[in-house]
Amino acid sequence: MPFMICKICDVYYEIADKNLGENLKTCQCGCEMIYYDKLEDYMNSNIQKSTSKPTIEKLTSDYESALSRMILMCLEQVPVQLGIKRLILVLKGSSSPFIFKYNINKLETYGILPNFSEEDLRYMVDVLTDRGFIESEYLSQYEGSTLKCTVEGAEFLNGIETISLGFVKRKN
């Protein structure tokens, strides 16, 4: 006998055939119901998911993607243009005067990566720049360059995809 199942609520409904399942597309919780020919198919899919362990590549990719999103979000939140040095000061939670002048210390990304060295953060920003997620614009000899999040960077920031950037496995 076929079933329509909500994986969020773990609720199922027996249905006479697949065509009747068309009326049960959405669960009462608002999530999509999924069609299964047999209840055993649903149970087997849950067992496979719970017994599969993440690989180190997946964990590394998730970690690097999270770090990347934190850096990109910081660039998006800061109300003034920043160069690499000031971006690093914000990420590390420095108490530099410009931070208090623009209330940057009140942002949720202020001081979010305090345990990374300046060298590590610079490397991450360089990789994000090479990937096209951050753009550097040269202003002048006196003002230096400023960084901004590109369209690709904003799409990655707001997306769910993960990417491997080589932050963790890099050779010194």
C-alpha positions as CSV (number, residue, x, y, z in Angstrom):
1,M,0.0,0.0,0.0
2,P,1.4,3.5,-0.9
3,F,2.0,6.2,1.6
4,M,2.5,10.0,1.7
5,I,5.0,10.9,4.4
6,C,6.2,14.1,6.0
7,K,9.9,13.7,7.0
8,I,9.7,16.7,9.3
9,C,6.7,15.5,11.4
10,D,7.2,11.8,10.7
11,V,3.5,11.6,9.9
12,Y,2.2,9.3,7.2
13,Y,-1.0,8.7,5.4
14,E,-2.1,5.5,3.7
15,I,-3.5,6.2,0.2
16,A,-5.2,3.9,-2.2
17,D,-3.0,4.9,-5.1
18,K,-0.5,7.5,-6.2
19,N,-3.1,9.6,-7.9
20,L,-4.9,10.2,-4.6
21,G,-1.5,11.4,-3.1
22,E,-1.8,14.4,-5.4
23,N,-4.3,15.8,-2.8
24,L,-1.8,15.4,0.0
25,K,1.1,17.4,-1.4
26,T,1.7,19.4,1.8
27,C,1.6,18.4,5.4
28,Q,-0.2,20.4,8.1
29,C,3.2,21.7,9.2
30,G,3.7,23.2,5.7
31,C,6.4,20.9,4.5
32,E,6.1,18.8,1.3
33,M,4.8,15.2,1.7
34,I,6.8,12.5,-0.2
35,Y,5.3,9.5,-1.9
36,Y,6.6,6.0,-1.0
37,D,5.3,2.7,-2.5
38,K,5.9,0.9,0.9
39,L,6.5,2.0,4.4
40,E,9.7,-0.1,4.4
41,D,11.1,2.2,1.6
42,Y,10.8,5.2,3.9
43,M,12.3,3.3,6.9
44,N,15.2,2.1,4.8
45,S,15.9,5.6,3.5
46,N,16.1,6.9,7.1
47,I,18.4,4.0,8.2
48,Q,20.8,4.8,5.3
49,K,20.9,8.5,6.2
50,S,21.5,7.9,9.9
51,T,24.3,5.3,9.4
52,S,26.2,7.3,6.8
53,K,29.1,9.2,8.3
54,P,30.3,12.5,6.9
55,T,33.7,12.4,5.2
56,I,36.5,14.7,6.2
57,E,36.2,16.3,2.8
58,K,32.6,17.2,3.5
59,L,33.4,18.5,7.0
60,T,36.3,20.5,5.6
61,S,34.1,22.0,2.8
62,D,31.4,22.9,5.3
63,Y,33.9,24.6,7.6
64,E,35.6,26.5,4.8
65,S,32.2,27.6,3.4
66,A,31.1,28.8,6.9
67,L,34.3,30.8,7.3
68,S,33.9,32.3,3.8
69,R,30.3,33.3,4.5
70,M,31.4,35.0,7.8
71,I,34.0,37.1,5.9
72,L,31.6,38.0,3.1
73,M,28.8,38.9,5.6
74,C,31.3,41.2,7.4
75,L,32.0,43.0,4.1
76,E,28.3,43.3,3.5
77,Q,27.5,44.6,7.0
78,V,30.2,47.2,7.5
79,P,28.8,50.7,6.7
80,V,32.1,52.0,5.3
81,Q,34.6,50.7,2.7
82,L,37.4,48.7,4.1
83,G,40.8,47.6,2.9
84,I,42.3,44.3,3.9
85,K,43.9,45.6,7.0
86,R,40.8,47.1,8.4
87,L,38.7,44.1,7.5
88,I,41.1,41.9,9.5
89,L,40.8,44.3,12.4
90,V,37.0,44.0,12.3
91,L,37.1,40.2,12.0
92,K,39.5,39.9,14.9
93,G,37.6,42.3,17.1
94,S,40.1,45.1,17.4
95,S,39.4,48.2,19.4
96,S,40.7,50.6,16.8
97,P,39.2,54.1,16.8
98,F,37.6,53.8,13.3
99,I,35.6,50.8,14.6
100,F,33.9,52.9,17.4
101,K,33.5,55.9,15.1
102,Y,31.3,53.9,12.7
103,N,29.7,51.7,15.4
104,I,31.2,48.6,13.8
105,N,31.6,47.0,17.2
106,K,27.8,46.7,17.3
107,L,27.7,44.4,14.2
108,E,27.2,40.7,14.6
109,T,30.3,40.0,12.6
110,Y,32.5,42.2,14.7
111,G,35.2,40.0,16.3
112,I,33.7,36.8,14.8
113,L,37.1,35.3,14.0
114,P,39.4,36.4,16.8
115,N,41.5,33.2,17.0
116,F,42.8,33.4,13.4
117,S,46.1,35.0,12.7
118,E,46.4,38.0,10.5
119,E,48.2,35.8,8.0
120,D,45.4,33.2,8.0
121,L,42.7,35.9,7.5
122,R,44.7,37.5,4.7
123,Y,45.1,34.1,3.0
124,M,41.3,33.5,3.2
125,V,40.5,36.9,1.7
126,D,43.0,36.3,-1.0
127,V,41.4,33.0,-1.9
128,L,38.0,34.6,-1.9
129,T,39.3,37.3,-4.2
130,D,40.8,34.7,-6.5
131,R,37.5,32.9,-6.6
132,G,35.7,36.1,-7.6
133,F,33.7,36.5,-4.4
134,I,35.6,39.6,-3.3
135,E,36.7,42.5,-5.5
136,S,39.5,44.9,-4.7
137,E,39.3,48.4,-6.0
138,Y,42.3,50.7,-6.0
139,L,41.4,54.2,-5.0
140,S,44.6,56.1,-4.8
141,Q,48.2,56.1,-3.5
142,Y,47.0,57.6,-0.2
143,E,43.7,55.7,0.3
144,G,44.9,52.3,-0.9
145,S,42.4,49.7,-2.0
146,T,38.9,48.8,-0.8
147,L,37.2,45.4,-0.8
148,K,33.6,44.7,-1.7
149,C,31.5,41.6,-2.1
150,T,30.9,40.7,-5.7
151,V,27.6,39.5,-7.2
152,E,29.0,35.9,-7.1
153,G,30.0,36.5,-3.5
154,A,26.5,37.6,-2.5
155,E,25.0,34.6,-4.3
156,F,27.3,32.3,-2.4
157,L,26.7,34.1,0.9
158,N,22.9,33.7,0.5
159,G,23.0,30.2,-0.9
160,I,23.4,26.8,0.6
161,E,26.1,25.3,-1.6
162,T,29.5,24.4,-0.1
163,I,32.8,24.8,-1.7
164,S,36.3,23.7,-1.0
165,L,38.7,26.6,-0.8
166,G,41.8,25.0,0.6
167,F,41.9,27.0,3.9
168,V,42.4,23.9,6.1
169,K,44.7,21.8,4.0
170,R,47.1,24.5,2.8
171,K,50.8,24.0,3.1
172,N,52.8,26.6,4.9
